[in-house]
Amino acid sequence: MNKTLLFSAFSALLYLTGCTNHDVDNPGSYTKQETDNIWIYKQMKTYYLWSNEMPAQANTDLKSTSSAYFFNLLRRPEQVKNNVIFSSITESSSNAKSKADAPDASETYVSGLGFNARFIEIPVDNISHYAVQVMYIVPGSPAHNAGLKRGDLIKKYNGSTVSNSSDVSRIMSQTSVSLTLCDVYGEETETVSITSATYANTPILASLVLQAEDKNIGYLMYNEFSYGSNYVFLNELKNAFRFFKQNEVNELVLDLRYNPGGYVSAATTLASMIVGRSAVANKEVFLIQEYNDIYSEQLKSKNSEYNLTRFSLTNDELDECNLDLTSIHIIALTNTASASELIIHCLKPYMDVYHYGDITYGKNLGSVQISDNSGTVEWILQPIVSRVHDCNNISGYENGITPDKTIKENYALIYPFGDHREVILNTVLQNIITAKSVRYTIPTDEVNFEINVIEDLPFIDKGVIN
């Protein structure tokens, strides 16, 4: 998981006091490795959420202690899920260092084909065929410009037949690729050629207004809680809500099905444009973060509300972007994590939150990047520093958030984001139309209804860099 992981007792303890000149606060003359190890230890002792369980001193020699020792301290059960370790310690290069200093700036423009995909099996007449299915496409990317669509099935790439999951990464690593598409029966349909390029990234994959009966339904497919250089992504998000407001949206479908998380402040901005106007105007508490005792005291000395994050918009943004909703419909699946789960959990005290899809990932923890500004120590740490609680100081979704209606994605029924035929969105729309007044009552029978697309949010093509 990127951006925003408990460990058991270890027999090996880091030796920092009681040994020749190994005083953390008076380093004296150390080797480079000893200096680095002392710096890493001090950062973890100060910021790491479980620092009270770290050893006060070690019985191993600093000269033989490697980064792997510290990394093992971060491998607590709560920090490891599906073989993904939430915390990290990495030796930095100049490029990594600059990214640590400004982790979001480099994401505004990215290089590649501009789509994401998954490996699937297609059974036809008791015979298995394999394909790579397009999950999403970034607007304005090479894949978008070549006409590739969400749900497309790739049978061959550059003449090679898809046969295993490794073919996904092989396709994505190509600088120029010819994709042979097929239907759900494995029959070839057309060929699409794509050349990798640098293009303007965006976390908003779709934003439109649907109309059904007396409902103006906003639909937002939001793929990451991110800023972009000069806040370009955050401004795009605000523009999407201005668009919703102008079209008098009174229901909102927030699609977070592939969203792995991101910045808490971006999540707070999003929540502030969704929740009731009074909560934002009164700057009520959106979430509470739990830190270790040492870091809490440091933060408290600077700000008495160090652990509180409140809803916040400017007065103009409150008028232009806030939808003043009493309910929200959220699509979230197994890879929906971190800041996405925070949105679901922390909005519940303020409104009815209807969750469709699957049990989410289960990451109620936040991390920060730490580097040595002096340049003496060339390591980058990203330890878990906080646990997220809602305004009632309740956390408890480390095992994921269970949906109100479990719906799996069906590879044979994949349509573009916002298409009412898409299996999960169709169920959401049924609920909005037929059972809106009853909390968590979601119909299971098919309901016929007519959907009109009022207007898509105008796509501003920021261009491909050649």
N, C-alpha and C positions, 0 to 999 in steps of 0.2 A: 504494500500500500504506500502511495506517495503522499507526502505533506501531512501530514496530519490526517508499549506494546506492552510475571512477578518472578522472581528467581528464588531458588531454594538455597539453603546454607551450603557453603562450599568449604572443603577442608583446606584448600589453598587460599591464604589470605595475603593481600598486598601489604608489603612491608614499607611503611613510610616514616615511622618513628621508632626510636629505640635501636637504630642502626647508624653506622657512621655517616653523619652529616645528611641523613635522609629526612630532613625537616621540610615539610611542605611549604611552610611560610618563609623559610630561610634556606633557599636551595643550595647556596654555596657553589662549589665546582662539581658539575655533573657531566656525564656523557650526554650526547644528543638523545639517546634512547631513554635515559633516566629522566631528562627534562621533559620529554614528550609524555612519559608515563605519569609523571607527577601532574602535569597539566590535565591529562585525560581524567585522572582520578579526582582532581579538584572540581572539574566541571560536573562530573557525575555525582559527586557528593553534594554539590550545591543545587543542581537542577533535577536530577533523576527522581522520578516520583517515589521510588522505593529506596531512597538513599539511606533511610534508617536501618535497612537490612544489609547495607554494604559493610565490609570489614573496616574497622578503624585503623588497622595496620596489617602488614603481611608478614608471613614467615618465608616468603620467597625473595630472592635477590632481584632488585629492580633491573639489574643488567640483563637478566635472562627472561624478564617478563615481556611478553609481546602483546600486540593489540588484540590477538585472539583471546587472551585472558579476560580483557575488559569486555570483549564481544560476548563471551560466554556469560558474563554477569547480566547481560541484557536478554538472555534467552529464557525468560520466565514463561510459564505456561500461558499467561494472559497476553504475552507478546508474540506468540507463535501460533499461527492459524493457517491451515492448508499449506503448511511448509513455507509460509511467508513470515519473515521476522520483521516486526514493525520498527525496531530501533536499528541503528547502524553506526559503525565507526569505520571511516575510510581515510586512507592517506590521500591528501589532496595534491592536485597539480594546479598550475596557474589557471587553467580553464575551469576546473572544479571549484577553485577558490572564488573566481568571479561569479560563478553560478550560485555559490553559497551566499555571497554578498547580495546578489539580486536574483533570487531563484525564479522569479516569474518573468523577468524581462525577455529571456531567451525563448519563451513559449509563444510569443506573439507571432513570429514567423518561424515556420518549421519546414524541414525538407522531407520529401517522401512522396508516396502515391496518393495519400489523403483518404484512406479508408481503413476500417478494421473488419476482421473476419474471424470465422470459427470453422472447425472441421466437423462435418456431419456425415452420418451414414444414411443412405436412402435405400430402403428395402423395396425391391420391385420383383414380383413373382417369386418370392422366397430367395432371391439373389440380392446380395448387398452391393450397392454402388456407393461411391464416396465422392464428396464434393466439399469445396470450401464455400461457405455462405457469407455474403456481405452483410455485416451487422449494421454498420453505419458509414456514412460518407460525410466528410467535412465540406460544407458549402464553399465553392470557389476553388477547390483543390483540383489537381490533375484528374483524379477519378471522377469528380463531379463534372468537369468539363468534357470528359470522354464519354459521358452518358451512363456510367455505371450506376446502379440503383440498389437501395437496401433490399435485401432478399434475393438478389441475383445469386445463382448457383454456378460456381466455377468448376468445370470438369477437367480442364487442361490449362497449363500455363507454359508458354513457349514450346508447345508440342508435347510436354510431359503430362501424363495422366495423374491426377490427384489420387494418392493411395494411403496417406497417413497424416497425422496431425502436424508433423514437421513441415509439411507442404505449405502451411499457413505462413510460417516465418520465412520460408524460401521465397514465396510470392512477394511478401512485404519488403524483402531486402533487394528486390530487383530495381535497377535504374530504368529499365525499359522492359515492359512485359506485354505479351499478347495473351489475352485470356479468352478461352473458349467456354462459353456459357451453355448451360443445359436446363431442361425443365425438370419437374419432380420425378419424371420417369427415366431420367438419365439421357434423354435424347438431346443432342447438340442443337443449339438454336442460333447463336450468333457469336462473333468474335469482336472483342473490344481491346484496343491497344492503348496503353497508358505509359507516359514517360515521367519519371520522377522530377520534381521541381521544388523550389522554395515558394511557399504560399502563405497567405495570411491565415493563421489559426483562429478558431472561435469555439467556445464551449457551448454555444447555442446552435443545435443541429436542426431545430424546427421551432417556429413560433407563429401560430395562426389562431384565428377565431372561427369556431364552428357554431352553427345555429341549429337548435333543435327545439321545436315548439316555442316556448317563451323564454328559452335560455340562450344567452350569449356565452359560449363556453371557450375560455382561453385555453390553449394547449401550448405548453413549453417543454421541449426536450432539451434538458440542461445536463451537460456531460462532465463538468468539472467546476469546482468553486475556485475560480482563478481571477487574477487581475489583468494580466497583460501589461505590456509597457505603457506607461502614462495612463494606466487605468482603462485601457481601451475595452477590455472584456467587461469590466464593471459598468462602463457607460453603455455598452451594447445591452446589458441586462436591464438597465434602467429604461432604455429606449423601448425594449420589449414591453415593459409594464406601462409606459406611456401609451403605447399602441393599444394595449388591452383596455386601458382606462378610456381612451378616445372612442373605442368601440363598445363601451358600456358592458364590459364583461362582468357577469354576476356569478359565474362558476369558473373554477380553475382546475385543470388537470396538469400536475407537475410530474413529468416523466424523468425519473432518476435511475432507470433500470441498469445503466452501465456506469453510473457516476461513482468513482472511487473515493471522492472527498475533495479536500483542499483547505482553503483558508477559512477560519472561523469568522473573520470579519466579513468575508464575502457571503457566508451563510446568513449572517446577521442582517446584511443589507437585503438579501432575498426575502427573509422572513418578515422584515419590516415593511416590505411592499405587499405582503400577503395578508397579514394579521389585521384585526380591527383597528381603525384609525386611532381610537382613544388610547390603546396600548402604546402606540408609537408617540403620540402627542404627550403622554404622561411619562414617557421613557421608562416603561416598566421593564423588569428583569426578564431577559430572554433565556439566559443560561448562567450557571454557576460552575466555575472550574475549581477543582480540588488539586492543590499543589503539596509538595512536601513541606515540613515545618521550616526548614532553612530558607527555601525560596519564598515561602509565604511571608516570612518576616521581612525579607528584602523588598518584596512588592508592597507590603503594607506600609512600610516606611515612606514610600513615595505616593501611595494612593490608598485611602481607606477602603475604596471599593475595588481593590486589586483583583478580586476573584469574580466580580460581577460583569456580565455583558448585557447591556440594555438595548432595546429596540432603538433605532436611531435613523432619522432622515432629516434633511434640511426642510424648512417650511415649504419651499417650492416643490421639493420632491414628494412631500406628504400630500400636497394638492394634486400633483401631476402623476404620481406613480402608485400610491397606495390604493389597493382595491377594496379595503374595508370588508373583508370576507368573514363569515362565521363558520365556514367549512372549507375543506380542501381535499382533493382527490389525488393521491400520490401513487405512482407506479414504481415499485422497487422490487428488485430481484436479489439473488444470492450474492452478487458482486457489488451491490449497493452498500457503500461503507462510509464510516467516519463522519465527515461533515454532512453527508446525505442523511445518515441515520440521526444525526443531531437535529436536522430540520423536522423529521417525523416526531422524535421524542419530545423536543422542547416546544413545539407548537401545540401539543395536545392539551396543556392546561388552559389555552386561550381559545381553542376552536375545535370543532369536530374534524378529526383527521381520519380519512378513509384510506386504508392501505391495501393495494391490490398487487398480486404477484407472488412473491415467495419470501421465506425467512431471510432477512438481510444478513450481511456479513458478520456483524458483531464486533464493532470497534468503537468503544466509548472513551477512547484515549486520544490525547493530543501530543504532538512532538514539536520540537524546535530544532533548527540548525544552529550549531555553535562552532565558531572558528576563532582562531587566535589572530586578533587584529594586528598585532605587532609583527606577524609573519615569522616568529621564532619557531612556533610549532606548526608543522604542516599537516594537520589532521582536521577532519570535519566530523563532528559528532551530531547524531540526530537521535537523542534519547527521548523516551516518553517522559513528559513533565507534568501532565495533567490528566484528570478524569472528569468527564462531562456529566453534569447534573442539570435537571430542568429547574425552573424557578421555585419549585417546592423541595429542592435539594434531593431529588430522586434520580438515580442513575439506573443501573441494573439491566442494561441491554447488551452485556458482553457476549451473550449467546445469540444475539440477533433479535430483530423485531419481527414477531409473527404477524402475517397479513390478516386482514379481516376477510379477504377472499383470496384463496390460493388459485393462481392461474399460471400455467407454464407457457412459455413461448413455443409455438408450433412452427417448425421450419417450413411447413407447407402453406402456412397462412401468414407469412411475413409480408407486410406492406410498408410503404413509406411512412415515416413518423407523421402522425396526425390524420392518417387515413382511417375512417371509422370502421372499416372492415377488419382492421388489425385486432386479433383476438382479445388482447388485454384491454385496449382502449374501448372496444365495443362493449365489454362488460361494464367499464366505468360509465360510459354514456347511458347504458341501460339504468344504472343506479341513479344517475343524476335526473333522468326523466321520470322514472317510476317510483323511486323510493327515497327521494331526497329528504323527506320530513322525518324519516325513521332512522335513527343512528344505527349504522352497521347492518341494516337490512338490505341485502343485495340479492336481486332476483336471480334465479338459476335457469328459468325458462327463457327462451329467445323472445325478445320484444322487437316488433317491427317499428322502425321510426325513420324519418327522413332527415338527412344531414345536409346542410348547405355550407360550403366554405365561403364565408363572407369576404375574407381577404387574408392573404399571407403578409406577414411582416416584410416590408421591402428589404430585399437583400442588397447590401452595399458591397459591391465587389471591390475588395482592396487590392486585388491583382495578384498575379504570379510573378515572382522575381525571376527573370531569365539570367 
